[in-house]
């Protein structure tokens, strides 16, 4: 059989992918996984009892805004990378800018605070568990993002896996922020950022294995 005949034979039963298939599949993945993340939060940790009071503090909104920006960047990257031959675009700059601003704020706070207060502000009370907690809460989103990618045609599996991790890390940190008692910029700049970037590294490692055609 000639090559041209083989190509025609393989292509004769194919149908075009419906417009917006990636967006719908991604929406379904988030609709199923985010409630599970919230359920893990409520079941294992609980929403902090003084949440309404601390809503008046600017640092609570910083603690929510940075992970949400990271998650948004991961979402945009994931939507693009799910399509064959499409790169991640420039949405990664949104995550980089959010983390950069947090680091700048942490550096400013670090310089202005007394020497005796620096290590408590950096380590807080929960540094031993923060990174793991963010990863656990973001795990449903991580799994759902990979499920979404496996049903699409990503041709850059390592980058796609990293984008899935970025979305999961940001979502996990944003949900965990509803429980976490820490409100100092140095703590968030180290432990929250590590918690968000660890799924990125895991996703990049798993992408070539789980998203291979």
C-alpha positions in Angstrom: 0.0 0.0 0.0 1.3 3.4 -0.9 1.8 6.1 1.7 -0.9 8.4 0.2 -3.4 5.5 0.3 -2.6 4.7 3.9 -3.0 8.3 4.9 -6.4 8.5 3.2 -7.5 5.2 4.8 -6.6 6.5 8.3 -8.3 9.8 7.7 -11.5 8.7 6.1 -13.4 8.2 9.4 -12.1 11.2 11.2 -14.3 14.1 12.2 -13.4 17.6 13.2 -13.1 18.4 16.9 -16.1 20.5 18.0 -15.3 24.2 18.5 -14.7 24.9 22.2 -14.1 21.3 23.1 -11.1 22.1 25.2 -12.9 24.9 27.1 -15.9 22.7 27.8 -13.7 19.8 29.0 -11.7 22.1 31.2 -14.8 23.6 32.6 -16.1 20.2 33.5 -12.8 19.3 35.1 -12.9 22.4 37.3 -16.6 21.9 38.2 -15.9 18.5 39.5 -12.6 19.1 41.2 -13.0 22.5 43.0 -15.8 21.3 45.1 -13.6 18.3 46.1 -10.9 20.7 47.2 -13.3 22.7 49.2 -14.6 19.5 50.8 -11.0 18.5 51.8 -10.6 21.9 53.3 -13.8 21.6 55.3 -13.3 18.0 56.3 -9.6 18.1 57.3 -9.0 21.7 58.3 -12.1 23.9 58.5 -12.5 27.5 57.6 -10.8 29.8 60.1 -13.4 31.0 62.7 -12.4 34.6 62.5 -12.5 34.9 58.7 -15.0 37.7 58.7 -12.9 39.7 61.1 -9.6 39.3 59.1 -11.4 40.2 55.9 -10.7 43.8 56.9 -6.9 43.1 56.7 -5.2 43.8 53.4 -2.9 40.8 53.8 -5.8 38.4 53.6 -6.6 39.7 50.1 -3.0 39.5 49.1 -3.0 35.9 50.3 -6.0 35.2 48.1 -5.1 37.4 45.1 -1.6 35.9 44.4 -2.8 32.3 44.2 -5.8 33.3 42.2 -3.5 35.0 39.7 -1.3 31.9 39.5 -4.3 29.7 39.0 -5.6 32.0 36.3 -2.2 31.8 34.5 -2.3 28.1 34.7 -5.8 28.0 33.4 -5.0 30.1 30.3 -1.8 28.1 29.7 -3.7 24.8 30.0 -6.4 25.9 27.6 -3.8 26.7 24.9 -1.5 23.7 25.5 -4.5 21.3 25.1 -4.5 22.1 21.4 -1.9 20.5 19.1 1.0 22.8 18.1 -0.1 25.7 20.3 2.4 27.2 22.8 1.7 28.5 26.3 1.5 32.1 25.2 2.4 34.9 27.5 0.0 34.0 30.4 2.9 32.7 32.4 3.9 36.3 33.0 0.7 36.8 35.1 2.0 34.2 37.6 5.5 35.6 37.5 4.2 39.1 38.1 2.0 38.1 41.0 4.9 36.1 42.7 7.3 38.9 42.0 5.1 41.5 43.6 4.7 39.2 46.6 8.4 38.8 46.9 8.9 42.6 46.7 6.3 43.1 49.4 8.0 40.4 51.6 11.4 42.1 51.1 10.1 45.5 52.1 8.4 44.0 55.2 11.5 42.1 56.1 13.7 45.2 56.0 11.4 47.4 58.0 10.6 44.9 60.8 12.7 44.6 63.9 15.4 41.9 63.9 13.6 39.9 66.5 10.5 39.7 64.5 12.0 38.5 61.2 12.2 34.7 61.8 8.7 34.5 63.4 7.4 36.3 60.4 9.2 34.0 58.0 8.5 30.7 59.7 5.0 31.4 61.3 3.3 28.6 63.1 2.6 26.2 60.2 5.7 26.2 58.0 6.2 22.4 58.5 2.8 21.6 57.0 1.9 24.5 54.7 3.4 23.2 51.5 1.9 19.7 51.9 -1.5 21.1 52.8 -1.6 23.2 49.6 -0.6 20.2 47.6 -3.2 18.0 49.2 -6.0 20.5 48.7 -5.0 21.1 45.1 -4.7 17.4 44.3 -8.3 17.1 42.9 -7.6 19.9 40.5 -4.3 18.4 39.5 -5.9 15.0 38.7 -8.8 16.7 36.8 -6.4 18.8 34.8 -4.5 15.8 33.6 -7.8 14.0 32.8 -8.7 17.0 30.7 -5.4 16.9 28.9 -5.5 13.2 28.2 -8.7 13.7 26.3 -7.2 16.4 24.1 -4.2 16.5 21.8 -1.4 18.3 23.7 1.9 18.2 21.7 4.0 19.7 24.5 3.4 17.3 27.3 6.0 18.6 29.7 4.7 22.2 29.5 1.1 21.0 29.6 1.8 19.0 32.8 3.5 22.0 34.3 0.5 24.2 33.4 -1.8 21.6 35.1 0.4 21.9 38.2 0.3 25.7 38.1 -3.5 25.6 38.0 -3.6 23.1 40.8 -1.1 24.9 43.0 -2.8 28.2 42.7 -6.2 26.7 43.3 -4.9 24.7 46.3 -3.3 27.8 47.8 -6.4 30.0 47.3 -8.6 27.4 49.0 -6.1 26.7 51.8 -5.9 30.5 52.5 -9.5 30.3 53.9 -8.0 28.2 56.8 -4.4 29.3 57.1 -3.7 31.6 60.1 -0.5 33.1 58.6 -0.7 36.7 57.3 2.9 37.8 57.0 4.4 38.6 53.6 7.7 36.7 54.2 5.8 33.5 55.1 3.6 33.7 52.0 6.6 34.5 49.8 8.4 31.4 50.8 5.9 28.7 51.9 2.9 29.6 49.7 5.1 30.0 46.7 6.8 26.6 47.3 3.3 25.1 47.8 2.3 26.4 44.4 5.4 25.5 42.5 5.8 22.0 43.8 2.8 20.8 41.7 4.4 22.5 38.7 7.5 20.4 39.1 5.5 17.2 39.6 3.3 18.0 36.6 6.3 18.7 34.4 7.8 15.4 35.4 4.6 13.4 34.8 3.5 15.1 31.6 5.8 13.2 29.2 4.7 9.9 30.8 1.0 10.5 31.2 0.3 12.7 28.2 2.2 10.7 25.6 0.2 9.8 22.5 
